[in-house]
Amino acid sequence: QVQLVESWGGLVQSGGSLRLSCAASGRTFNTYPTGWFRQAPGKVRGFVAALRWSGSFTYYANSVKGRFTISRNNAKNTVYLQMNSLKPEDTAVYYCGQTGDSSRHPSLKGAYDYWGQGTQVTVSS
């Protein structure tokens, strides 16, 4: 059974930074693509960033490119999302997901078969 646990969301002022963590158990990150998605109230869950382990390829939504960075720690089986220059529109519940289907693009929500419980990020203006 795969479990993903997000942590370190919180309240931050506009322009501030947060680093989210996603710890996995039951399956190692170094085999399967892992991504971050977010869902604001009244909106669908959308892609933020993803990481393919083979070749260390990373992908970002245009809205966060240059501000957010996805990274991993193999020894801790943990994926991080460093978020800088945060804006009020970044306010959402952030979810970590993992997919066992490496043939699908990791920006596709439907490719993911495991999700964490989410962590709230609130950016005040």
GIVEN-V535774 format. One record per pair of residues at least 6 apart in sequence whose ideal C-beta (glycine too) atoms are under 8 Angstrom apart, sorted by the first residue. I is the first residue (numbers start at 1). GAP is how many residues later the second one is. D is the distance in Angstrom with one decimal. If there is no record, write none. Layout:
i:I gap:GAP d:D
i:I gap:GAP d:D
This chain:
i:1 gap:25 d:5.1
i:2 gap:22 d:6.8
i:2 gap:23 d:7.3
i:2 gap:24 d:4.1
i:2 gap:25 d:4.6
i:2 gap:96 d:6.6
i:2 gap:112 d:4.5
i:3 gap:21 d:7.1
i:3 gap:22 d:4.8
i:3 gap:23 d:5.7
i:3 gap:111 d:8.0
i:3 gap:113 d:8.0
i:4 gap:18 d:5.7
i:4 gap:19 d:7.4
i:4 gap:20 d:5.5
i:4 gap:92 d:4.9
i:4 gap:93 d:7.2
i:4 gap:94 d:6.3
i:4 gap:110 d:5.9
i:4 gap:111 d:6.6
i:4 gap:112 d:3.7
i:5 gap:17 d:7.1
i:5 gap:18 d:5.0
i:5 gap:19 d:8.0
i:5 gap:20 d:8.0
i:5 gap:111 d:5.8
i:5 gap:112 d:7.2
i:6 gap:14 d:6.2
i:6 gap:15 d:6.9
i:6 gap:16 d:5.2
i:6 gap:88 d:6.5
i:6 gap:89 d:6.8
i:6 gap:90 d:5.0
i:6 gap:110 d:4.4
i:6 gap:111 d:6.8
i:6 gap:112 d:6.2
i:6 gap:113 d:4.2
i:7 gap:13 d:7.2
i:7 gap:14 d:5.0
i:7 gap:16 d:7.4
i:7 gap:112 d:6.1
i:8 gap:10 d:6.6
i:8 gap:11 d:6.1
i:8 gap:12 d:5.4
i:8 gap:13 d:5.3
i:8 gap:111 d:6.9
i:9 gap:9 d:6.9
i:9 gap:11 d:6.2
i:9 gap:84 d:8.0
i:9 gap:85 d:6.2
i:9 gap:110 d:3.4
i:9 gap:111 d:4.9
i:9 gap:112 d:4.7
i:10 gap:8 d:6.2
i:10 gap:110 d:7.7
i:10 gap:111 d:7.0
i:10 gap:112 d:7.4
i:11 gap:111 d:4.7
i:11 gap:113 d:6.7
i:12 gap:6 d:5.6
i:12 gap:74 d:5.7
i:12 gap:109 d:7.6
i:12 gap:110 d:7.4
i:12 gap:111 d:5.8
i:12 gap:112 d:7.4
i:13 gap:110 d:7.3
i:13 gap:111 d:5.5
i:14 gap:72 d:6.4
i:14 gap:73 d:6.0
i:14 gap:74 d:5.9
i:14 gap:109 d:5.7
i:14 gap:110 d:6.6
i:14 gap:111 d:5.2
i:15 gap:70 d:6.1
i:15 gap:71 d:6.7
i:16 gap:70 d:5.4
i:16 gap:107 d:7.4
i:17 gap:65 d:7.2
i:17 gap:66 d:6.2
i:17 gap:67 d:4.7
i:17 gap:68 d:7.7
i:17 gap:69 d:6.7
i:18 gap:65 d:5.0
i:18 gap:68 d:6.8
i:18 gap:103 d:6.3
i:19 gap:61 d:5.7
i:19 gap:62 d:7.0
i:19 gap:63 d:4.9
i:19 gap:64 d:7.0
i:20 gap:16 d:7.1
i:20 gap:60 d:6.6
i:20 gap:61 d:4.3
i:20 gap:63 d:7.0
i:20 gap:74 d:5.8
i:20 gap:76 d:7.8
i:20 gap:99 d:6.2
i:20 gap:101 d:7.5
i:21 gap:57 d:5.6
i:21 gap:58 d:7.6
i:21 gap:59 d:5.7
i:22 gap:12 d:7.0
i:22 gap:14 d:7.5
i:22 gap:56 d:6.5
i:22 gap:57 d:4.6
i:22 gap:58 d:7.5
i:22 gap:59 d:7.7
i:22 gap:74 d:3.4
i:22 gap:94 d:6.1
i:23 gap:53 d:7.1
i:23 gap:54 d:6.6
i:23 gap:55 d:4.9
i:24 gap:10 d:7.8
i:24 gap:53 d:5.1
i:24 gap:54 d:7.2
i:24 gap:55 d:7.6
i:24 gap:74 d:6.8
i:25 gap:52 d:7.4
i:27 gap:71 d:6.9
i:27 gap:87 d:7.8
i:28 gap:49 d:5.8
i:29 gap:24 d:6.6
i:29 gap:43 d:5.9
i:29 gap:45 d:7.3
i:29 gap:48 d:5.5
i:29 gap:49 d:7.5
i:29 gap:50 d:6.0
i:29 gap:69 d:7.4
i:30 gap:23 d:4.9
i:30 gap:42 d:7.9
i:30 gap:44 d:5.6
i:31 gap:22 d:6.3
i:32 gap:21 d:7.0
i:32 gap:66 d:5.3
i:32 gap:67 d:6.1
i:32 gap:68 d:5.5
i:32 gap:70 d:7.0
i:33 gap:17 d:6.0
i:33 gap:18 d:6.7
i:33 gap:19 d:4.9
i:33 gap:20 d:7.1
i:33 gap:65 d:7.3
i:33 gap:66 d:5.2
i:33 gap:69 d:6.1
i:33 gap:73 d:4.2
i:33 gap:78 d:7.7
i:34 gap:16 d:6.7
i:34 gap:17 d:5.5
i:34 gap:19 d:7.9
i:34 gap:38 d:7.6
i:34 gap:45 d:4.9
i:34 gap:62 d:6.8
i:34 gap:63 d:7.0
i:34 gap:64 d:5.0
i:34 gap:65 d:7.8
i:34 gap:72 d:7.8
i:35 gap:12 d:6.8
i:35 gap:13 d:7.4
i:35 gap:14 d:6.6
i:35 gap:15 d:3.5
i:35 gap:16 d:7.2
i:35 gap:24 d:7.9
i:35 gap:61 d:7.5
i:35 gap:62 d:5.2
i:35 gap:63 d:7.8
i:35 gap:64 d:7.5
i:35 gap:71 d:5.1
i:35 gap:72 d:7.3
i:35 gap:77 d:6.7
i:36 gap:12 d:4.3
i:36 gap:13 d:4.9
i:36 gap:14 d:7.2
i:36 gap:34 d:6.5
i:36 gap:43 d:7.8
i:36 gap:45 d:4.9
i:36 gap:58 d:6.0
i:36 gap:59 d:7.1
i:36 gap:60 d:5.9
i:36 gap:61 d:7.7
i:37 gap:8 d:4.9
i:37 gap:9 d:6.2
i:37 gap:10 d:5.7
i:37 gap:11 d:5.8
i:37 gap:57 d:7.4
i:37 gap:58 d:5.0
i:37 gap:60 d:6.2
i:37 gap:72 d:6.2
i:37 gap:75 d:8.0
i:38 gap:7 d:7.0
i:38 gap:8 d:6.2
i:38 gap:10 d:5.3
i:38 gap:52 d:7.7
i:38 gap:54 d:3.8
i:38 gap:55 d:6.6
i:38 gap:56 d:4.8
i:38 gap:57 d:7.0
i:38 gap:83 d:7.6
i:39 gap:6 d:4.2
i:39 gap:7 d:7.2
i:39 gap:53 d:5.6
i:39 gap:54 d:5.2
i:39 gap:56 d:7.0
i:39 gap:79 d:7.7
i:40 gap:51 d:6.3
i:40 gap:52 d:4.2
i:40 gap:53 d:7.9
i:43 gap:49 d:7.9
i:45 gap:50 d:6.7
i:45 gap:64 d:6.0
i:46 gap:15 d:7.1
i:46 gap:63 d:7.7
i:47 gap:14 d:5.3
i:47 gap:60 d:4.5
i:47 gap:61 d:7.7
i:47 gap:62 d:6.7
i:48 gap:12 d:7.5
i:48 gap:13 d:5.5
i:48 gap:16 d:5.8
i:48 gap:20 d:6.7
i:48 gap:33 d:7.1
i:48 gap:46 d:7.1
i:49 gap:9 d:6.9
i:49 gap:10 d:6.5
i:49 gap:11 d:5.0
i:49 gap:12 d:7.0
i:49 gap:15 d:6.6
i:49 gap:19 d:5.7
i:49 gap:20 d:7.8
i:49 gap:21 d:4.1
i:49 gap:32 d:6.2
i:50 gap:8 d:7.1
i:50 gap:9 d:4.6
i:50 gap:20 d:6.8
i:50 gap:56 d:3.6
i:50 gap:57 d:6.1
i:51 gap:6 d:7.4
i:51 gap:7 d:5.4
i:51 gap:8 d:7.7
i:51 gap:19 d:4.9
i:51 gap:20 d:7.5
i:51 gap:21 d:6.2
i:51 gap:28 d:6.4
i:51 gap:55 d:7.5
i:52 gap:6 d:7.7
i:52 gap:7 d:7.9
i:52 gap:50 d:7.4
i:52 gap:54 d:6.2
i:53 gap:19 d:7.6
i:54 gap:48 d:7.7
i:58 gap:12 d:5.6
i:59 gap:46 d:7.8
i:59 gap:47 d:5.9
i:59 gap:48 d:5.6
i:60 gap:8 d:6.4
i:60 gap:10 d:7.6
i:61 gap:46 d:7.6
i:63 gap:26 d:7.8
i:64 gap:19 d:7.7
i:64 gap:26 d:7.6
i:67 gap:16 d:6.8
i:67 gap:17 d:5.3
i:67 gap:18 d:4.7
i:67 gap:19 d:7.7
i:68 gap:13 d:6.1
i:68 gap:14 d:6.6
i:68 gap:15 d:5.1
i:68 gap:16 d:7.2
i:69 gap:12 d:7.5
i:69 gap:13 d:4.4
i:69 gap:15 d:7.9
i:70 gap:9 d:6.7
i:70 gap:10 d:7.0
i:70 gap:11 d:5.6
i:70 gap:12 d:7.9
i:71 gap:8 d:7.3
i:71 gap:9 d:5.0
i:71 gap:11 d:7.0
i:72 gap:6 d:7.0
i:72 gap:7 d:5.1
i:72 gap:8 d:7.2
i:73 gap:6 d:8.0
i:73 gap:7 d:7.3
i:79 gap:17 d:6.6
i:81 gap:13 d:7.1
i:83 gap:7 d:6.9
i:83 gap:38 d:7.4
i:86 gap:35 d:7.8
i:86 gap:37 d:4.6
i:87 gap:36 d:6.1
i:88 gap:35 d:5.0
i:88 gap:36 d:7.0
i:88 gap:37 d:4.8
i:89 gap:34 d:7.8
i:90 gap:31 d:6.5
i:90 gap:33 d:5.2
i:91 gap:30 d:6.3
i:91 gap:31 d:5.2
i:91 gap:32 d:5.1
i:92 gap:29 d:6.2
i:93 gap:25 d:4.2
i:93 gap:26 d:6.9
i:93 gap:27 d:5.5
i:93 gap:28 d:7.6
i:94 gap:24 d:6.4
i:94 gap:25 d:5.5
i:94 gap:26 d:7.8
i:94 gap:27 d:5.5
i:95 gap:20 d:5.5
i:95 gap:21 d:5.8
i:95 gap:23 d:4.7
i:96 gap:19 d:7.2
i:96 gap:20 d:4.4
i:97 gap:12 d:7.7
i:97 gap:15 d:3.7
i:97 gap:17 d:6.4
i:97 gap:18 d:4.9
i:97 gap:19 d:7.4
i:98 gap:14 d:6.5
i:98 gap:15 d:7.3
i:98 gap:16 d:4.7
i:99 gap:7 d:6.7
i:99 gap:12 d:4.5
i:99 gap:13 d:4.6
i:99 gap:14 d:6.0
i:99 gap:15 d:7.9
i:100 gap:13 d:5.8
i:101 gap:10 d:5.4
i:101 gap:12 d:7.6
i:104 gap:6 d:7.7
i:104 gap:7 d:3.8
i:105 gap:6 d:7.1
